[in-house]
Amino acid sequence: MSSSSQAAASAVPDTQLGLTNEEIQLLRHGQQAVAAGGSTSSRAASRASSQGLLMIDSSSLAALGRHFDRVMQHIQQQLDYLMEQSQVVTMQVYDRAGNLIDNADAEIARFHEIMRQIDELELDFDRIRHIRDIVRDFRRRAEELERELERSSANSSSRRDRHGHGSHRSHGHSSSGRHRA
């Protein structure tokens, strides 16, 4: 039996393995990577791969299995790293969200304090306006009284001028004290 007929007997077409086209490509790539290792069985696996065959001898399958174990380990390490990074990002998002909530809470508290101060100032404003209105009313009354007193005073002095130039008799008083009862 020749080595090519022996290789053919210990090989299976990779298209008959029930693999998708992508999986067949990965298998062939794996066989070529194993062949780069340089052993005799590796070179045979490389020739088989280029012909679309999978070597089914135990040493070729063991080498291919070790290769895929390393690839899977590398993929697992990448997955672990990416999972760790996604957790870091998630925590950062939660932290930022927490900070946003804390900031929002602080801003809401500040807003409530401003509203309380506005309410207080509006109350003070209403009180002061009420006091101002009372003061204005008293001022208006005082000015009216002053005008009435001025008119009354002006009327009194004009009556005195008409009735005896300031004689106090008309009022029932005597300036000399000689008036007897």
C-alpha positions as CSV (number, residue, x, y, z in Angstrom):
1,M,0.0,0.0,0.0
2,S,1.5,3.4,-1.0
3,S,1.6,6.3,1.3
4,S,-0.9,8.3,-0.8
5,S,-3.4,5.4,-0.8
6,Q,-2.7,4.9,3.0
7,A,-3.3,8.7,3.5
8,A,-6.5,8.4,1.5
9,A,-7.6,5.4,3.6
10,S,-7.0,7.3,6.8
11,A,-8.7,10.6,5.6
12,V,-12.3,11.7,5.3
13,P,-13.6,14.5,3.1
14,D,-14.2,17.5,5.4
15,T,-17.5,18.2,3.5
16,Q,-18.9,15.0,4.9
17,L,-18.4,15.9,8.5
18,G,-21.7,17.8,8.8
19,L,-19.9,21.1,9.2
20,T,-21.1,24.5,7.9
21,N,-18.9,26.3,5.3
22,E,-17.5,28.5,8.0
23,E,-16.7,25.5,10.2
24,I,-15.0,23.8,7.3
25,Q,-12.9,26.9,6.7
26,L,-11.9,26.9,10.4
27,L,-11.0,23.2,10.3
28,R,-8.8,23.7,7.2
29,H,-7.2,26.7,8.9
30,G,-6.5,24.6,12.0
31,Q,-5.0,21.8,9.9
32,Q,-2.7,24.3,8.2
33,A,-1.7,25.8,11.5
34,V,-0.8,22.3,12.8
35,A,1.2,21.6,9.6
36,A,3.2,24.7,10.4
37,G,4.6,22.8,13.4
38,G,6.7,20.8,10.9
39,S,6.2,17.1,11.8
40,T,5.7,14.4,9.1
41,S,2.1,13.8,10.1
42,S,1.6,17.6,10.1
43,R,2.8,17.8,6.5
44,A,0.5,15.0,5.6
45,A,-2.4,16.8,7.4
46,S,-1.5,19.9,5.4
47,R,-1.7,18.0,2.1
48,A,-4.9,16.4,3.1
49,S,-6.3,19.8,4.1
50,S,-5.5,21.3,0.7
51,Q,-7.3,18.4,-0.9
52,G,-10.4,18.9,1.4
53,L,-9.7,15.9,3.6
54,L,-9.4,15.4,7.3
55,M,-6.7,13.0,8.5
56,I,-8.2,10.6,10.9
57,D,-5.1,8.9,12.2
58,S,-4.6,9.3,16.0
59,S,-1.5,11.5,15.9
60,S,-3.0,14.0,13.4
61,L,-6.3,14.1,15.3
62,A,-4.4,14.6,18.6
63,A,-2.3,17.5,17.1
64,L,-5.5,19.0,15.7
65,G,-7.3,18.6,19.1
66,R,-4.4,20.3,20.9
67,H,-4.5,23.2,18.4
68,F,-8.2,23.7,18.9
69,D,-7.8,23.4,22.7
70,R,-5.2,26.3,22.5
71,V,-7.5,28.3,20.2
72,M,-10.4,27.7,22.6
73,Q,-8.3,28.7,25.6
74,H,-7.3,31.9,23.8
75,I,-10.9,32.6,23.0
76,Q,-11.9,31.9,26.6
77,Q,-9.2,34.4,27.8
78,Q,-10.5,37.0,25.5
79,L,-14.1,36.3,26.6
80,D,-13.0,36.6,30.3
81,Y,-11.2,39.8,29.6
82,L,-14.2,41.3,27.7
83,M,-16.6,40.2,30.4
84,E,-14.4,41.8,33.0
85,Q,-14.3,45.0,30.9
86,S,-18.1,44.9,30.5
87,Q,-18.4,44.7,34.3
88,V,-16.1,47.7,34.6
89,V,-18.1,49.7,32.1
90,T,-21.3,48.6,33.8
91,M,-20.0,49.7,37.2
92,Q,-18.8,53.0,35.7
93,V,-22.3,53.6,34.2
94,Y,-23.9,52.7,37.6
95,D,-21.4,55.1,39.3
96,R,-22.2,57.9,36.8
97,A,-25.9,57.2,37.2
98,G,-25.5,57.3,40.9
99,N,-23.6,60.5,40.7
100,L,-26.3,61.9,38.4
101,I,-28.9,60.9,40.9
102,D,-26.9,62.4,43.7
103,N,-26.4,65.6,41.7
104,A,-30.1,65.6,40.8
105,D,-31.0,65.1,44.4
106,A,-28.7,68.0,45.4
107,E,-30.2,70.2,42.6
108,I,-33.7,69.3,43.7
109,A,-32.8,70.2,47.3
110,R,-31.3,73.5,46.1
111,F,-34.5,74.2,44.1
112,H,-36.7,73.5,47.1
113,E,-34.5,75.9,49.2
114,I,-34.8,78.5,46.5
115,M,-38.6,78.0,46.4
116,R,-38.7,78.3,50.2
117,Q,-36.8,81.6,50.1
118,I,-39.1,82.9,47.3
119,D,-42.1,82.0,49.4
120,E,-40.6,83.7,52.4
121,L,-39.7,86.8,50.4
122,E,-43.2,86.9,48.8
123,L,-44.7,86.8,52.3
124,D,-42.4,89.5,53.5
125,F,-43.3,91.5,50.4
126,D,-47.0,91.2,51.1
127,R,-46.4,92.2,54.8
128,I,-44.4,95.2,53.8
129,R,-46.9,96.2,51.1
130,H,-49.7,96.0,53.7
131,I,-47.7,98.1,56.2
132,R,-46.9,100.6,53.3
133,D,-50.6,100.8,52.5
134,I,-51.4,101.5,56.1
135,V,-48.7,104.2,56.3
136,R,-49.9,105.8,53.0
137,D,-53.5,105.8,54.4
138,F,-52.3,107.4,57.7
139,R,-50.2,109.9,55.7
140,R,-53.3,110.8,53.5
141,R,-55.4,111.2,56.7
142,A,-52.7,113.3,58.3
143,E,-52.4,115.5,55.3
144,E,-56.2,115.9,55.2
145,L,-56.2,116.8,58.9
146,E,-53.4,119.3,58.3
147,R,-55.4,120.9,55.4
148,E,-58.5,121.0,57.6
149,L,-56.6,122.6,60.4
150,E,-55.0,125.1,58.0
151,R,-58.5,125.9,56.6
152,S,-60.0,126.0,60.1
153,S,-57.1,128.2,61.2
154,A,-57.5,130.4,58.2
155,N,-61.2,130.7,58.7
156,S,-60.7,131.6,62.4
157,S,-58.3,134.3,61.7
158,S,-60.4,135.7,59.0
159,R,-63.4,135.8,61.3
160,R,-61.4,137.5,64.0
161,D,-60.3,140.0,61.5
162,R,-63.9,140.7,60.6
163,H,-65.2,140.8,64.2
164,G,-63.3,143.3,66.2
165,H,-59.7,142.5,65.4
166,G,-59.0,139.8,67.8
167,S,-61.4,140.8,70.6
168,H,-61.7,138.0,73.0
169,R,-65.1,139.1,74.3
170,S,-67.0,137.3,71.7
171,H,-65.6,134.2,73.2
172,G,-66.8,135.0,76.7
173,H,-63.4,135.8,78.1
174,S,-62.1,139.0,79.5
175,S,-58.6,140.0,78.9
176,S,-58.5,142.3,81.8
177,G,-59.9,140.1,84.5
178,R,-62.4,142.8,85.5
179,H,-65.3,140.9,84.4
180,R,-67.4,139.9,87.3
181,A,-69.9,137.2,87.5
